[in-house]
Amino acid sequence: MKAALAPTSDIHVDPLFASLRQWLGDNSPTSVAVVTDPMTEKWCLSALNPHLPPGTQFLRLGQHGEKIKSLEHAHALWDSFEGMGMDRHGLVIALGGGTISDLTAFASSTYLRGVRFWLIPTTLLSMVDASIGGKTGINFRGLKNRIGTFAKPEGVSIHTDFLDTLDAREMANGWAEHIKHTLLASEDAKELPWEKTLESANAEAFEAAILRSISIKSNIVDQDALETKGTRKTLNFGHTSGHALESWAMAQSLEVKHGEAVAWGMRLALKMSEFSSDCPQVKPGDFDGISRSLATLIPLPCAVPDAEVLWEFMRSDKKNLGEQVNVVLLNGLGCPRVDVNVTLADFEQALAGLPED
């Protein structure tokens, strides 16, 4: 599953927002609204402001992070769209990380059955993953991305200067999804992006990594945009148990970032791959080195609860079939296996077998 290192036609490395400005000139939207949160308003809005048309309205959410992916915040955006007279010929711009992208895209795709929107990711996680692929979502009843739509943005502007606003933890958070993509697509362990890359990479290296992730994910999404063929399910690698951990953490009012949970979830999936009959090419211990690197690079900020606690959240995963818990495993690097049924006993064995950091 090799992929060319190039963005798709609607995703642009856009240091001066030239693609957005061209779209605005070509389409003359009836209104423009920019959605921010307190962090992106403070650190990122000034870079975008000079490129926006007169009359642009700014909708600042009062909170940031996972808590904004809620019906209440979607309702607040719908109210704002209604109040400003937004119609289907307007444009909503999401300026923020994955949570802003997910929420704004969801609110835009459902208002008037679809208002056009443009994504400007400000975090590494959003640049390599959340803004790519045409999915929107909000959380519901403590479960991740329970409500959402499939909807493509008019465009995505990648402005890598925003990476300078991120701390080390937030960079590692985004690196988790980049590692996921390379595990799915790379057959050579030498291609995997480990600690030295994240710690010492310059702007050009990060841009190359972002383009690599965009290319891998776009290649998968293009084959199965609406997740009906199974190909797109490969992107769920590490997410079933990872989302369970995130949902548990939200219920406990603990801050576990998405990439941190996914990195831990990938470690579980790698260990389950080692003893699954669906992965005959993998032997016990084959992935221990990768697992240790993941734990070192992207550590969890909290202790993990008992397997039975997380299992209840895993049983609610949206990709399950009936009572079965299905996960994505690897039959070797670059060889994902989807819809692998696992049991609580499998999960407990993997949890107990994780190598020491």
RALIN-V788002 format. One record per residue. N is the residue number from 1. PSI is psi as a letter, one per 30 degrees, with the letter a starting at -180 (NA if undefined). OMEGA is omega in degrees with one decimal (none if undefined). NEAR is the number of other C-alpha atoms within 10 Angstrom. Layout:
N/PSI/OMEGA/NEAR ; N/PSI/OMEGA/NEAR
//
This chain:
1/h/178.4/11 ; 2/k/-177.9/13 ; 3/k/178.2/16 ; 4/l/-178.7/11 ; 5/i/179.1/15 ; 6/k/177.1/17 ; 7/l/175.5/17 ; 8/l/-169.0/15 ; 9/f/-178.0/8 ; 10/g/179.0/14 ; 11/k/-171.0/23 ; 12/k/164.4/20 ; 13/j/-158.9/18 ; 14/i/-174.0/15 ; 15/f/179.5/14 ; 16/g/179.2/15 ; 17/h/-177.5/20 ; 18/e/-178.8/14 ; 19/e/177.1/18 ; 20/e/-178.9/22 ; 21/e/178.3/13 ; 22/e/179.2/11 ; 23/e/179.4/14 ; 24/e/178.4/16 ; 25/e/-177.6/11 ; 26/e/-170.7/9 ; 27/f/177.4/11 ; 28/i/-178.6/14 ; 29/k/-178.2/18 ; 30/f/175.7/12 ; 31/l/179.0/20 ; 32/k/176.3/23 ; 33/k/177.6/21 ; 34/k/178.8/24 ; 35/k/178.8/23 ; 36/l/167.1/26 ; 37/l/-175.9/22 ; 38/e/-178.2/13 ; 39/e/-177.6/18 ; 40/e/174.0/22 ; 41/e/-177.0/18 ; 42/e/-168.2/10 ; 43/f/-169.1/14 ; 44/f/-172.3/18 ; 45/e/-177.0/18 ; 46/f/178.7/11 ; 47/e/-178.3/14 ; 48/e/-171.3/14 ; 49/e/-176.8/11 ; 50/f/-174.5/11 ; 51/g/-177.9/14 ; 52/k/-178.8/16 ; 53/l/175.3/15 ; 54/k/178.8/9 ; 55/f/177.2/9 ; 56/k/177.9/14 ; 57/k/-175.2/16 ; 58/k/-178.1/16 ; 59/j/-177.6/19 ; 60/k/174.2/16 ; 61/k/-175.9/17 ; 62/f/-178.5/11 ; 63/l/173.3/13 ; 64/l/179.5/18 ; 65/a/-172.0/15 ; 66/f/-176.4/20 ; 67/f/-179.1/12 ; 68/f/-179.8/20 ; 69/i/-174.3/25 ; 70/l/175.5/19 ; 71/e/-180.0/15 ; 72/e/180.0/10 ; 73/e/173.7/19 ; 74/e/178.9/21 ; 75/e/179.4/13 ; 76/e/177.6/15 ; 77/e/176.7/21 ; 78/e/177.1/18 ; 79/e/180.0/13 ; 80/e/177.6/16 ; 81/e/-178.6/22 ; 82/e/-178.0/13 ; 83/e/-178.7/9 ; 84/f/179.3/12 ; 85/g/178.0/11 ; 86/k/173.5/21 ; 87/a/-173.6/17 ; 88/f/176.6/15 ; 89/g/174.9/14 ; 90/a/178.7/18 ; 91/k/174.3/24 ; 92/k/-179.9/28 ; 93/k/175.9/27 ; 94/j/178.6/29 ; 95/j/-178.3/25 ; 96/a/178.9/29 ; 97/a/-174.2/25 ; 98/e/-178.8/29 ; 99/e/175.5/24 ; 100/e/179.7/30 ; 101/e/-177.4/29 ; 102/e/-177.7/27 ; 103/e/-176.7/27 ; 104/e/178.5/30 ; 105/e/178.1/33 ; 106/e/-179.0/24 ; 107/e/-179.7/28 ; 108/e/-175.8/27 ; 109/f/-179.0/21 ; 110/f/179.4/15 ; 111/k/-177.4/20 ; 112/g/-176.5/14 ; 113/g/172.4/9 ; 114/j/171.0/16 ; 115/k/-177.9/20 ; 116/k/179.4/22 ; 117/l/-178.4/26 ; 118/k/-177.1/25 ; 119/k/172.9/33 ; 120/j/-177.2/28 ; 121/k/-178.6/30 ; 122/f/177.5/28 ; 123/l/177.7/26 ; 124/e/179.4/27 ; 125/e/-179.1/24 ; 126/e/180.0/24 ; 127/e/-175.5/31 ; 128/f/-172.5/28 ; 129/d/-166.3/24 ; 130/e/-178.0/23 ; 131/f/-175.7/32 ; 132/k/169.7/25 ; 133/f/172.7/21 ; 134/h/173.5/17 ; 135/k/173.5/20 ; 136/l/178.8/25 ; 137/l/169.4/22 ; 138/l/179.3/26 ; 139/l/-178.2/20 ; 140/k/179.6/13 ; 141/h/175.8/9 ; 142/g/-178.5/16 ; 143/k/-175.0/21 ; 144/k/169.7/21 ; 145/h/-175.7/20 ; 146/f/-179.2/14 ; 147/k/-179.4/16 ; 148/a/-178.9/18 ; 149/l/165.7/18 ; 150/j/-178.6/15 ; 151/k/-178.4/20 ; 152/k/173.6/21 ; 153/l/172.6/22 ; 154/f/178.2/16 ; 155/l/176.4/22 ; 156/k/178.1/27 ; 157/j/177.9/24 ; 158/j/-178.9/27 ; 159/j/-170.1/22 ; 160/f/176.5/20 ; 161/f/179.3/12 ; 162/f/179.1/18 ; 163/f/179.6/17 ; 164/f/-179.9/12 ; 165/f/-172.1/14 ; 166/k/174.3/14 ; 167/l/-174.0/10 ; 168/e/-179.5/9 ; 169/e/-179.7/15 ; 170/e/175.8/18 ; 171/e/177.5/20 ; 172/e/177.3/24 ; 173/e/178.5/25 ; 174/e/-178.4/24 ; 175/f/-179.5/28 ; 176/e/-179.9/27 ; 177/e/175.5/27 ; 178/e/176.2/26 ; 179/e/177.8/22 ; 180/e/-179.0/22 ; 181/e/-178.8/24 ; 182/e/175.1/23 ; 183/e/179.8/24 ; 184/f/-170.5/23 ; 185/f/-173.3/21 ; 186/k/178.5/20 ; 187/f/-178.4/16 ; 188/k/-179.0/12 ; 189/f/179.6/12 ; 190/f/-179.9/8 ; 191/f/-175.7/12 ; 192/k/-174.4/18 ; 193/j/-175.4/17 ; 194/a/-165.3/16 ; 195/e/-173.7/16 ; 196/f/179.0/9 ; 197/e/-178.4/13 ; 198/e/-175.0/16 ; 199/e/-171.6/12 ; 200/f/-173.5/9 ; 201/k/173.8/13 ; 202/a/-176.2/10 ; 203/e/-178.8/13 ; 204/e/179.5/10 ; 205/e/178.4/13 ; 206/e/178.2/17 ; 207/e/178.1/18 ; 208/e/179.0/13 ; 209/e/178.5/21 ; 210/e/178.5/25 ; 211/e/177.5/23 ; 212/e/178.9/21 ; 213/e/178.2/27 ; 214/e/-177.6/27 ; 215/e/-179.4/22 ; 216/e/-177.2/25 ; 217/e/-179.9/24 ; 218/e/178.3/23 ; 219/e/179.0/19 ; 220/e/-177.8/20 ; 221/e/-178.9/20 ; 222/f/178.7/12 ; 223/f/-171.3/14 ; 224/i/-170.4/15 ; 225/e/-175.6/19 ; 226/g/174.9/16 ; 227/h/179.8/12 ; 228/f/-175.7/10 ; 229/f/-179.3/10 ; 230/f/-177.0/13 ; 231/e/-176.1/17 ; 232/f/179.8/21 ; 233/f/179.2/20 ; 234/f/-179.2/23 ; 235/f/177.5/20 ; 236/g/179.9/19 ; 237/k/180.0/27 ; 238/f/-171.0/26 ; 239/f/-177.4/24 ; 240/e/176.5/28 ; 241/e/178.2/27 ; 242/e/177.0/27 ; 243/e/176.7/23 ; 244/e/179.0/26 ; 245/e/177.7/27 ; 246/e/-179.2/27 ; 247/e/176.7/23 ; 248/e/-178.6/21 ; 249/e/177.8/19 ; 250/e/179.7/17 ; 251/f/179.9/12 ; 252/g/-176.3/9 ; 253/h/176.0/9 ; 254/k/178.5/13 ; 255/j/171.0/13 ; 256/j/-177.9/19 ; 257/l/-176.5/21 ; 258/e/-179.0/20 ; 259/e/177.6/29 ; 260/e/179.1/28 ; 261/e/-179.9/28 ; 262/e/177.3/27 ; 263/e/176.2/30 ; 264/e/178.2/25 ; 265/e/176.7/21 ; 266/e/177.4/29 ; 267/e/176.9/27 ; 268/e/-178.8/26 ; 269/e/178.0/26 ; 270/e/179.8/27 ; 271/e/177.0/30 ; 272/e/177.8/26 ; 273/e/-175.0/28 ; 274/f/178.9/24 ; 275/g/179.1/17 ; 276/k/176.7/19 ; 277/f/177.4/12 ; 278/f/-178.0/17 ; 279/i/-174.3/19 ; 280/f/-178.9/13 ; 281/f/-175.9/14 ; 282/k/179.6/20 ; 283/l/178.9/15 ; 284/k/178.9/12 ; 285/f/-176.4/16 ; 286/e/-174.9/15 ; 287/g/-176.0/20 ; 288/e/179.4/19 ; 289/e/177.3/11 ; 290/e/-179.3/19 ; 291/e/179.1/24 ; 292/e/179.2/17 ; 293/e/177.3/17 ; 294/e/-179.1/21 ; 295/e/-179.7/17 ; 296/e/-175.5/13 ; 297/e/-174.2/21 ; 298/i/-176.5/24 ; 299/l/173.7/19 ; 300/k/-179.4/16 ; 301/g/-177.2/12 ; 302/l/174.2/10 ; 303/l/-178.4/6 ; 304/k/178.6/14 ; 305/l/178.4/11 ; 306/l/-177.7/10 ; 307/e/-177.3/16 ; 308/e/179.7/13 ; 309/e/-179.6/13 ; 310/e/-178.1/21 ; 311/e/178.9/19 ; 312/e/175.7/13 ; 313/e/-179.9/20 ; 314/e/179.0/26 ; 315/f/179.7/20 ; 316/g/-177.5/18 ; 317/k/-173.8/22 ; 318/f/-178.7/15 ; 319/g/177.5/16 ; 320/l/175.7/16 ; 321/j/-178.0/12 ; 322/b/-178.5/9 ; 323/f/-177.2/8 ; 324/k/171.9/17 ; 325/j/-178.0/21 ; 326/k/-179.3/21 ; 327/l/173.9/25 ; 328/k/177.6/25 ; 329/l/179.0/28 ; 330/k/172.5/28 ; 331/h/-173.6/20 ; 332/l/179.0/23 ; 333/k/178.5/17 ; 334/g/-177.5/18 ; 335/i/-178.7/18 ; 336/k/175.1/20 ; 337/k/-176.8/21 ; 338/l/175.9/20 ; 339/h/175.6/18 ; 340/j/-179.3/16 ; 341/k/177.9/15 ; 342/l/-179.0/15 ; 343/l/174.9/12 ; 344/e/178.6/16 ; 345/e/177.0/11 ; 346/e/-178.7/16 ; 347/e/179.0/20 ; 348/e/179.6/16 ; 349/e/179.7/16 ; 350/e/-179.4/21 ; 351/e/179.7/18 ; 352/f/-174.9/12 ; 353/g/179.1/15 ; 354/k/-180.0/18 ; 355/l/177.0/17 ; 356/k/-178.7/8 ; 357/NA/none/12
//
